[in-house]
């Protein structure tokens, strides 16, 4: 069969990989300024280009994001800035140990005049929710958030209420404070498409932060998208072509986290308690499609998968006590897996 070849990566793809998509992608790029959205976010956030790009990928791929980093690294500001570029609803919820499920999803309020109960909706009924310090809330709140993330619905007073079609949870957590925190259950962590680790900026970037945040006026991102446009972009992203060999590559990566010995990584077997779930492969393909779309391509390459692999897998691979004792991080194990699994 005749194949086309991507000159940037030298990967071959069957004809038709871009058929019917190039025109739609070009029209979308002209009508919906994703590049402009990224530029608006970059006008506020300094030196976090990969973070901003992945937030846009998650938006296009309909995936929730968990951001982990030390205090003061602009995690909350990055989420708020993303919301500022979209003409949509946004609520920030500060998670605390005394937070109740009703504080998040709402409750039934008794009306003494009518003698009836009326529904009072909580802040979860919006398009983008910032769950700040999500690991500080107790189990019942986490359970309510889990239903919203997975089913896009909440249960109040025996009623099941749907959330908006554009609904995204962007959560932050601090890795160094453990007092008054509740470790997120694996079932909830698995619902996040990405776990993004935010690190210190370089000295040059930090100087720009000083200049920008001590100026006469704080920078503010302009609105360049709306929910209808985002939903249309998501439909285009789903049409991005994924070759069978790329799908097999994703399956090989996920399988290597479960049975590293079969991938020639017997040394990792005693270091991994549990590997990635099937949801990891689904999210990795969906995210790679969105990254390809952002790059103006109608097909996914293995490089797209590799670029996002650690962000999709790091919170789904559970290390053993031995790994913790030896100081072997999950990212270090994933790097070995990416190096060992053959790229198509």
N, C-alpha and C positions, 0 to 999 in steps of 0.2 A: 504494500500500500504506500502511495506517495505521501510524504510527510512534509510539513513546514517546520522551520527551525527558528527558534528564538535566538537572534544574534548575540544578545547580551549574556546568555547562559549556555548557549550551544545545546539546548534541549530540543528534541524533536517532538512535534505534536501533529496529530492527524489533521487533514484538511477539514475546515468547518469549525475549528476551535473558536474562531472569532465570528463565524457566520451569524448574521442577524444581531450581533452584539455591538460591533464597532460603531455603527450609526447611533444606536441607543446610548452608548457610553459617551460618544462625542456630544450628543444633544444634552445629556445629563450634566456633563462637565461645563457646558455653556450656560445652562439654565440654573444649575445648582452649584454655587461656588464653594466647593469643598476646600480648594486651595485658599480661598479667601477666609474661610472659617479657621483654617489652620494658622493663617497669618494673623487673624484677629486674636487668637489665643496666644500666639507668640509675642504679640505686642504687650501682653500682660505678664506672661510667664517667661522667665529667662532661663535658657540653657537646659530645657527639659523636652527637647524635640521628640525623642522616642516616646516619652510619656504622653505628650499631646497627640502624637500619631496613633498610639494604641487606644486612646480614649475615643478618637474618631472611628477607628476600626470596630471597637465595641459597640458604638452607636449604630454603625451600618450593619453589623452582624447580629444585633439584638442580644447582646450579652452583658451581664452584670460584671462589675469590676471591683476588686478588693485592692486598695492601695496601702502598702505598709512602708513606714519610714519614721525616722526620728522626728520629734517636734520641730516645727518651724521650717519644714522643707516644702511648703506651698502645696501640700496635698489637698487641703480644703479649698484653697484658692484655685487650683487647677480644675476641680469639679465645678465650682461656681462659675468659672470663666467659660467652661464648655456650655453650661446652661445659659449664660449670657448671649452666646452666639445663636441661640435657637429661641424663637418666639413661642415659648411653651411654659407650662407650669413647673415651678421648682420649689421644693421645700427642704430645709435643712433640719434634721432631727439630731439633737445631742443625746447620745445614748448614755445613760447613767444607771447605777445599780438599783435605783428606786423607780425606774421607768416601768410603766404598766402597759400591757397590750392595748388597752383602750386609749392610751396616750398616742399610740402609733396608728391604729386602724380606725378608732372611733368607738362609739358606744350608743346605746339607746337611752334617751333622756325622757323622763316622765314629765308631761305637760299637765299641770294641775287644772288649768282652765278646761281643756278638752277631755281630760281623764284618759289620754292615750299616750303611748310611747312614740317619740319621734327620733329618727336617726340623725345623729351628729357625726359626720364624717371626720376622720383623722387626717393627718398630713400625708399619709400614704397615698391618698387619692390625688395624685398629680402625675406629671410626666417624668420628671427626674427627681429622685430622692437622694439626698446626701445623708448617709447614715454615719455620722461622725463618731469615732471611737466605738465602733460597732461591738467590740468584744467586752464592753462594760455593762451590757444589758443582760438580765437574767434569762433563764431558759424559756419562759413563757413568751417573752418578747421575741426571742430568736425564732420560736416556733411560728409566731404570727408573721414574721418577716419571711420565713421560709416558704409559707404558702403563697405569699404575694409574689416572691421571686419565681417560683416554679410554675404556679397556676395562673398568675396574673389575676388573682381574685382574693377576697378576704371574706371571712365568716363573722357576722355580727348579729347577735340575738336570734340565731336560727336562720338568718338570711345569708345567702351567698351573693356577694356583690362583685361585679367585674371592674377591673381597673382599666385605665385608658390603654388603647392599643400601643401607643408609644409610652412604654413604662420601663425605666432603667434605674437600678439601684447601684449607686457608686458609694462604696463604704471605705472608711479609713480605720486603721488601727496602729497603735504604737507598739513596737516590738520590745521595748525595754521596761515598760511599766507593767507589773503583774499584780500589784495590790489592787483589789477591787475589780478585777477583770474575770471574765468567764471565757475559757477557751471555746472557740466556735466549734460546734460539732462537725464531724467530717461530712455528714449529709448536707449541711448548709454550705460549707466551704466548696463542695463539689458543684454547687449551683453557680458559682462565679466563673465566668469565662476566663478571666485573667486574674492573676495575682501579680501586681506590679510593685517592684521594690524601688523606692525613691531614695536616692543617695545625695550626699553633699554636692553642691555645685563646685565647679572649678573656681580658682581665684579670680579669673577674668570675668566669669559669669556673676560671681558674687559682687564684684565691683559694679556691674551693670544693674544688679538688683538694688544696691545702695543708691545709685543715681536715680533709678526709676521710682523707687518707693519713697524717696525723700524729696521728690520734686513738689512743685506747688500743688499739683493735682494728681490724684491716683489714676493710673491708666485703667480704662474700661473697654471691654470688647463690645463691638457692635453686633446687632442681630443680623445674620445673613441667611438663616434657614428658618423653616417652620415645620411643625409636625407632619403635615401632608407631604412636604418635600422629602423629609427623612424617610417616611414610609415608602414613597415611590423609589427612592434610592435603594432601600432594602430589597425591593422586588428586583431591581436590576442586578444587585449583588448576587442574588440567588441564581441568576442565569450565567454567572461566570463559569467557564468550562474547567473541569477537573479531570485530568487524564487518569486512566485506570492505574497506571504505574505510580502516580502521585498518591492515589488512595491506598495502594499497597504499601507505599513508603510510610504513610501515616500509621497504618496498622502495624507495621514492623516496629516503629518507634514506641507505640503504646505497649505492644507485646514485650518489648525489651525491658520495660519498667517492671513487668510482672515476673518474667522469667529471664533475668539477665544472663544466666549461664548459656542459654540457647543462642544468645547473640554474641557468644565468646567473651562474656564479662562475668566469669564465675566469681571473681573477687568482689563483685557488688552484691552477690546473692545474700550474704549474711548482713548486709547493710540496709536492705530494703525490706520493710515489714509488709507493706501493701503497695501494689503498683496502681497505675492510673485506671480509672473506670472507663467503660465504653463512651461515656459523655465526653471524655477527653478527645477522642478521635472526632466526634461530631463537632465540637467547638473548634478544634484545630483546623478542620476543613472550612468551616464557616468563616473563621477569622482570616484564613489564608485567601479566601475569595474576596473579602473586603479589602485586604491589603493589596491584592492584585488590582482591584477596581480603583483604589486610590492612586496606584501607579499607572493607570491608564491602559491596563491590559485586560483582555477578555478571557484570560486563562491563568491558572495557578502554576507556579514553578516550584520545585523543591526548595529553592531559596526562600520563598514566601513561608513555607512550612518551618524551615530552620529559624527564620527570623523571629517567629512567634512561639516556637516550641517550648522554650523555658517558661514563658509567661503563662502558657496554658497548662503545663505539667507540674510546675514546682509545688503547687499546693495540693496536688493529687498523689504525689509519691510520699509515702509515710516512712521516714527512716527508723531504723531500730535503735535500741539503747546503745548498741555497739557503735553505730555511726555517730551518735551524739558524743559518746565517750572519746572516740578517735578524732572528733572535730571535723568529720567529713560532712559537708553541707549537701543539701539536695541539689543545688545548682552545680556543684562539682560532679556529682554522680550523673546528672543529666548531660553534662559536657562530655563525659566518657561515652554515654549512650549515643549521642549524636555523632561522635567520632567513629564509633564502631559499626553503626548501621549503614549499610551501603546506600548511597544516593543514586536514584535512577537516572 
